[in-house]
Amino acid sequence: MLPELGYFSLLLAAISAVFQIGFSLWGELRKQYHWLALSPLFTYLQAAFTTISFSALAYAFLTDDFSVIYVAAHSNSQLPDFFKFAATWGGHEGSMLFWLTALVLWSAVFCKFSQKIDRLFANRTLVMLGLISLGFLLFILLVSSPFERGFPPPPEGRDLNPMLQDIGLIFHPPLLYLGYVGFAVSFAMIVAALISGGMDAAVMRWIRPWTMISWGFLTAGIILGAWWAYYELGWGGWWFWDPVENASLMPWLLGTALVHSLIVSQQRGVFYYWTILLAIFAFALSLLGTFIVRSGVLTSVHAFAVDPDRGMAILILFFSLSFVALALFAFRANLWQGKVRFDLLSKETAFLLINGLFSVAACVVLLGTFYPMIFTIMNWGAISVGAPYFNSVFAPLSLLLMVVMGFAVVLRWKQIPIKQILVKLWLFPVAVGLALGIIYTSISQRPHFDFVLLPIVFISFAVWIILTHIPYLPFMFKIKPLAMRLAHIGFAICVIGAMMNSYYGDEIGVRLKPNEQAELAGFTFKYQDYHDLIGPNYTSEQAVFSISKDEKVLATVTPERRYYDVRTMTMAEVGLYHHYLDDIYIVMGDKFGNLEYAFRLHYKPYVQALWLGGIIMIIASILALFGYRREHKK
């Protein structure tokens, strides 16, 4: 009966959304504002009913209720309980229910923490969030229900996709969804401000914390996804410009621009148009990303579904919300005429450049992601857009962005004497020297290497950013400036990791038998032993390697090949050894007989800097929230 309870709870949530919207509209149209007091009640009811529905689905997984078609398609009685629970969002229907649950919980949290802002503005925000929730509720109830029964129930389920049976990907989708859905709050608040006809510093101050926490969740989701792709897929990379990867990158780019634009709008009363459009398109691209993952129009290893009909429903919701918001913007565009003057060398100019650079980058990703599909629709043939296109366009954009970031700590509002800017340039030769030192220490063990110009330039600018920001950290008594500087330092550290890993990594393919060894980047890889293992829902072939350098054994790693019986899939589990900021990475390949296997040996210099920089950016977003909280109390 619990699956039926889950479906019935969704019906009650939809009814609550209708009542919330209806009472609010009635109160505003009739000028009877006491009706608006019911809006928070219905918001909390939506959150409660949707949470009950999600819990019912999770319980069906944990109890192996294979009469539910969705459970039978994505679980198995031998699956560990942790993965059974995570399988709740492991497929299309469940992931959409989780998306909806995150949305209504965001709405409830906003309702709780918006009690000290303008009540009419808060109510209009809740109504907009209720409309979005109602759209997704109808989508799930009508075309994507995870509670459909199948009779007779199968004796066993098909198991969760082995690629999803990993702790990294278990947490990756929820973090992305929380980021996507968080931008719905910023979107709803902007729409409420457009309806009210008032856009001022107070509105910007209300929107900033919600945007910041959404950006933090999305950053965490992207970093975790890159980490999962790096160590789980077995190809040794962390970013492939895959359509689904791009789907998360586009709202992140616009969300980053929105975080900066809100600062200028609040502090200086300018860039309101930028802020409005960035908030609208950040959420619109979140919906577009949902469409990409679940429609099947673009092929990806990350995609959840290949159902164009369901994707069309999401696309209709995307166009409807975008049209309404942009129409309101068109009608209200002449209400805010900021006349603040500022010099070329000022914070305002820097933020304007940031908005432009991130917006152009998002357009580049959007074009590269959808151009192959457009090319096919127009019957022009088939074309693929890959890393060469994205890298060639992102390189100059990223360098310009890093120049602006390097001067960020010295720039001031309105204007700044050019002498203060020139003072910072003496650090750049020091940065170049440190960058060359980083590169040399990582490639000195390789017999053949070249100093490539592009990574030297990028790493030099990254080190320069770190050097220009670190001196200011001990004097940052205000949390929000400290958070901004930490975010910039984290980004620079990510750049160092990305460049070193991409240009100075090394790899070889070998065939080894037990007690044979190979050399790579000064490390010795000795194939010592072999084991057959039996897991909860798989069997495994495991090789044992010792990693040594200068005749000193550093570690033992155990790459595996796992065979999942139900799905009849083989997955490689890589062997990893972290050597300071570098990684030693072993992938176990095909068997040739007599315990001889093909292995792929990788040396990944400074790849740990990628994850370290990402963690620093996440910490920066948390610090910024503490800053907003302290400011709110004052």
C-alpha positions, 0 to 999 in steps of 0.5 A: 500500500505504500506506493499508493500512499506515495502517489496519493501524497503527490496528488495532495501536494498538487492540490496544496499547490493549487490552493496556494496559488489560488488563495494568493491570487484571490487575495491580491486581485481582491485586495484582501491580503489576509488570504496571503497568510495561507500561502506559507501553510500550503507551502509547508503542506507541499513539502510534507506531502512530497517528502512522504511520497519520496520516503514511500519510494525509498521504502519500496527500494529498501524492502525489495518491492519489485511489484513497483516497476521502477524498483524492479528496473533499478534494484536487486535483492543482493544490492547493499542497502546504501545503494538501494536507497540511492537507487531511489534517484538512480533512474528517470522517474525517481530523479524527477521525484527527488528534483521535486522534493528538493524544490519544495524543501527549498520553498519551505526553507525560504518560507522559514527564513523570509519572515523579516523581508517584505511580506508581499514580496515573499508571498509573490516569490512563494507563488512563483515557486508554487507554480514551478512545483505544480508544473513538476507535480503534473509532469510526474503524476501524468507522464513520469510516475515512479509508483506504477505497479507491474503484475505479476511482480518479477522474482528479482530486479534488474539491479542498479546500473553498475556505474551508479554503484559508487559513493561519488555518483551517489552524492553527485546527482543530489548536489547538482539538483540542490544547485539547480533547484536553488536557482529557482529561488533566485528566479522566483525572487526576481520575478516577484521583484518584476511584478512589484516594480521595485528593484533596489539594494534591499531586493539584491540583499535578499537574493544574494544568500540564496544565490550563493548557497545554490552556487555552492551546491552546484560547485560541489556537484560538479567537482564531485562529478569530475572526481567520480569520472576520474576514478570510476570510469577508468579513462584517466580524465576528469572532464570530457565536454560531454553534453551532460557535463556541459548541462551542469557547467552552463548554469554554473557559469551564469550563476557565478556571474550572478553572484558577482552582479548582485554585489554591484547591484547591491553596493552601487545600484547598477547592473540591474538588467544584468542581474535580472537576466542572469537570474532568469537564464541561470534557472532556465539553463538548469531546466534545459540541463534537466531536459538534456539528461532526461530526453535522450536528444543528446547521447551521453554516458550520464543520461538517465532516459531516452524518452523524447516525450517526457523531455518535451514536457520539460522543454515546454516548462522551460519555454513557458517559465522563460517566456513569462519572466522575459515578458515581465522584464520587457514590460518593466525594463524602463523602471530602473535607470541607474546613473552611477558613474565609474572610471575605467579602472574600477571594481564596476568595470571589473564586474562588468567584464566578469559578467560579459566573460561568463555569459560568453562562455555559457553561450559557447558551451550552449552552442557547442552542445546543441550544434550537432543536434541542430546540424542533424535536424537541418539535414546537413549531415552529422558533425561532432563538437569536442574538446578542441572547439571548447578549449580553443575558445575557453583559453582566451576567455579564461586568461582574461578572467584570470587577469581581472581576478588578479587585480580584484583585491586592489580595485576600488569602487568608482576609481583607483590611481593607476600606481596602486595597480602597477605595484601588483605587477612586480609579483608576476615575474615571481609567479612565473618562476614558481610556475616553472618550478612546479612544472619542472619538479613534475616532469624532471623524471621523464626522459622526454619533455617539452615546455609548452607555452600555454600551461606555463602562461596559465599556471603563472597567472594562477600563481600570481592570483594566489600571491596577490590574494594571500597577503590580504587574508590575515586582515580580512575581519569581514567574512564575505571579503574573505570568502571571495578571496578564498573562492578566487584562490580555490579557482587558481589552484584548480587551474594549476591542477587542470593544466598540470594534469592535462599537459604533463601527465604520462601513461603507458599500456603494458601486458604483465604477468605476476612478478613482472614490472614496468617503469613510468615517470620514475616509479616502478610498478610491480605486478605481485599477486592476483586474487578472485573475489566475490562481492555482494552482487558481483565477482571480481578479478583483482591484481596486486601492485607494489609502487616503488621509487628509488628502490623504496616501496611506497604503496600497494594498490589493487586494481580490479575488474568487476563482473555484475551478473544481473546487468552482465556488465564489466566495470574497471575499479582503478587502483590509486595511490596519492603521492603528495599532490600527484596520483599513480593510477592503474587500470586493469584491462583484458586477460590474455591467459595464465594470469597475464593482463593488459594494464594502463599505467598513469602518472597524474601530476598535481591532479589533487590540486583540482579537488583541493581547489574545489573544496576551497571554493565550497568552503568559501560559499559556506563562509559567505553564508555565515557572513550573510547570516551575521549581516542579517542579525545586525 
